[in-house]
């Protein structure tokens, strides 16, 4: 019998042997079961690739590192204008981004985020005189099925900086917007 990653034989248990056909690295596991549906709205989380490369260097003085955050906001606006993905809200945290995106008709969710990641990596690296990966491979997504789920995710995005203690009220965080007027 299988029990939590071990093979149980009689009264003894032994680790399962490595199986290259069932092993999935983390980035592959994120894609398992992912479906891109044009017009579907998704809550997205995209994380920075390392602890020393952050979007916002010091979350208690976020305006001091607004250049990288502005690159991300400008990219979300561009995707919105071009119809690749309509943005219903976002929050840029020191080491990750949350966004609510409604997929357009021309590109898959993975393709939209791949182009977003590539462009923002290039510009942020140039600004900071860095090279290499800025974002982790892959992203987390959750398709919105109900209005309650949509509202709950946007509320979570908006409250994230205050919940982390970076600001005392959500209006003080400069890199968050719900239903932007783009």
C-alpha positions in Angstrom: 0.0 0.0 0.0 1.1 3.6 -0.7 1.0 5.9 2.3 2.3 9.5 1.9 5.3 8.8 -0.3 6.4 5.5 1.2 5.7 2.0 0.1 4.2 -0.1 2.8 4.9 -3.8 2.6 3.6 -5.9 5.5 4.6 -4.2 8.7 7.6 -2.4 7.2 7.8 0.7 5.2 10.5 1.8 2.8 10.9 5.0 0.7 9.6 4.6 -2.8 12.3 4.3 -5.4 12.8 7.4 -7.6 10.5 7.2 -10.6 11.3 9.7 -13.4 7.8 9.3 -14.9 6.0 10.5 -11.8 8.5 12.9 -10.4 7.6 16.6 -11.2 9.9 19.5 -10.2 8.0 22.3 -8.5 7.6 24.4 -11.7 6.1 21.4 -13.6 3.8 20.7 -10.7 2.5 24.2 -10.9 1.4 23.6 -14.5 -0.3 20.2 -13.9 -4.0 20.6 -14.6 -3.6 24.3 -15.7 -6.2 25.3 -18.3 -6.3 28.6 -20.1 -9.8 29.7 -20.9 -10.2 32.9 -22.9 -12.3 35.3 -20.9 -11.7 33.4 -17.6 -10.5 35.5 -14.6 -7.5 34.2 -12.6 -5.9 35.3 -9.4 -2.1 35.1 -10.1 0.9 35.1 -7.7 4.3 35.5 -9.2 7.4 35.4 -6.9 10.9 36.8 -7.1 13.6 34.3 -7.7 15.9 35.2 -4.8 15.9 36.9 -1.4 18.4 39.6 -2.5 16.5 40.6 -5.6 13.3 42.2 -4.5 10.8 44.4 -6.1 10.7 46.7 -3.0 14.0 46.7 -1.1 12.5 48.0 2.2 8.8 47.6 2.7 8.7 50.2 5.4 9.9 52.9 2.9 8.4 51.5 -0.3 8.7 54.8 -2.2 12.5 54.5 -2.1 12.4 51.6 -4.6 9.4 52.6 -6.7 11.2 52.2 -10.1 10.9 48.4 -10.2 7.3 48.5 -8.9 6.5 51.1 -11.7 7.9 48.7 -14.4 5.4 46.1 -13.2 2.5 48.5 -13.1 3.3 49.8 -16.5 3.5 46.2 -17.8 0.1 45.4 -16.3 -1.4 48.5 -17.9 0.1 47.6 -21.3 -1.3 44.0 -21.1 -4.7 45.5 -20.2 -4.6 48.1 -23.1 -3.5 45.5 -25.6 -6.2 43.0 -24.6 -3.8 40.3 -23.5 -5.2 40.3 -20.0 -7.6 42.7 -18.3 -6.3 43.7 -14.9 -8.9 44.0 -12.1 -6.5 44.6 -9.3 -3.0 44.0 -8.1 -0.7 44.4 -5.1 3.1 44.5 -5.5 4.8 43.1 -2.4 8.5 43.2 -1.6 9.1 39.7 -3.1 6.0 38.9 -5.1 3.1 40.1 -7.1 -0.6 39.3 -6.8 -2.8 40.2 -9.7 -6.4 39.5 -10.8 -6.3 39.0 -14.6 -9.0 38.2 -17.1 -7.4 36.4 -20.0 -7.9 37.8 -23.5 -8.6 35.7 -26.6 -5.2 35.5 -28.3 -2.7 34.1 -25.7 -2.7 31.4 -23.1 -2.3 32.4 -19.4 1.3 30.9 -19.5 2.2 32.9 -22.6 0.8 36.1 -21.1 2.9 35.6 -18.0 5.9 34.4 -19.8 6.0 37.7 -21.9 5.3 39.8 -18.8 8.1 38.0 -16.9 10.6 38.3 -19.7 9.9 42.0 -20.2 9.9 43.0 -16.6 13.0 41.0 -15.9 14.9 42.7 -18.7 13.9 46.2 -17.6 14.3 45.7 -13.8 17.7 44.0 -14.3 18.8 46.9 -16.5 17.7 49.5 -13.9 19.5 47.7 -11.1 22.6 46.5 -13.1 21.7 42.9 -12.5 21.7 39.9 -14.8 19.9 36.6 -14.9 16.6 35.5 -13.6 14.5 38.0 -11.6 11.3 35.9 -11.2 11.0 32.3 -10.1 10.0 29.9 -12.9 6.3 29.4 -13.0 3.4 31.1 -11.1 0.4 30.2 -9.0 -3.0 30.7 -10.5 -6.6 30.2 -9.3 -9.5 30.4 -11.7 -12.4 32.5 -10.3 -15.6 30.5 -10.3 -17.8 32.7 -8.1 -18.2 36.4 -7.4 -17.5 35.5 -3.7 -14.1 34.0 -4.7 -13.3 37.1 -6.9 -14.2 39.5 -4.0 -12.3 37.4 -1.4 -9.1 37.4 -3.6 -9.2 41.1 -4.3 -9.8 41.8 -0.6 -6.8 39.6 0.3 -4.6 41.5 -2.3 -5.6 44.9 -0.9 -5.1 43.9 2.8 -1.8 42.1 2.3 0.6 45.0 3.0 -1.3 45.9 6.2 -1.6 42.3 7.3 2.2 42.0 6.9 2.6 45.2 9.1 4.2 47.3 6.4 1.5 50.0 6.7 -1.3 50.6 9.3 -4.1 51.0 6.7 -4.3 49.7 3.1 -4.5 53.2 1.6 -0.9 53.9 2.7 0.6 51.2 0.4 1.5 52.9 -2.9 1.6 49.7 -5.1 -1.9 48.4 -4.8 -5.0 49.1 -6.8 -8.4 47.4 -7.1 -10.4 48.1 -10.3 -7.8 50.4 -11.8 -9.2 53.1 -14.1 -7.1 52.1 -17.1 
